[in-house]
Amino acid sequence: MSDFFHMGGYAAYIWSVMGVALFFMLLEPFLLVLKRRSILQEIKRNKRLEERRARDKGKT
């Protein structure tokens, strides 16, 4: 079992790469949620702006 964790002398490199890969794999869904929220907010903002412009256009 210790041979598995030692990885033939390359353990520091291999485990650090595995850690970095795991970090980015966990980060990706979080960033996607943030991006989705910002896109939905932008859509709502644009919709309100269009409604306001249509309402203002109808008044003149």
MIVEXRO-988761 format. One record per residue (C-alpha): x, y, z. Coordinates in steps of 0.05 Angstrom, whole numbers, plus 32768, in hexadecimal, padded with zeros to 4 digits. Example, Ala and Ser with C-alpha at 12.3 -4.5 7.8 and 13.67 -1.06 7.14 Angstrom:
2
80F67FA6809C/81117FEB808F/
//
This chain:
60
800080008000/80398030800F/805480237FC9/8012803D7FAD/8018807E7FD4/806280847FC6/8055807E7F7A/809C80687F69/80BB80A87F83/808C80D67F5E/805880DC7F95/806281277FA2/805781377F58/801D81067F4E/7FF781187F8D/7FFF81637F81/7FE5815B7F3A/7FAB81327F54/7F9C81687F88/7F9D819F7F54/7F7081777F26/7F3F816A7F5E/7F3F81B37F71/7F2C81C87F2A/7EF881917F24/7ED781AB7F63/7EDE81F47F4D/7EBD81EB7F09/7E7581DE7F21/7E7B82197F51/7E9182487F19/7E5A822E7EEC/7E25823F7F21/7E4282857F28/7E42828F7EDC/7DFA82767ED7/7DE482A77F0C/7E0582E17EE9/7DE782CE7EA6/7DA182C97EC5/7DA9830C7EE7/7DBF832B7EA5/7D82830D7E81/7D5483297EB7/7D75836D7EB3/7D6E836F7E67/7D2583597E6B/7D1583917E9D/7D3983C37E70/7D1183AC7E33/7CD083B17E59/7CE283F77E71/7CF4840D7E2A/7CB383F07E0F/7C8B84137E45/7CAF84557E39/7CA6844F7DEE/7C5B84457DF8/7C5784857E21/7C7384B27DEB/
//
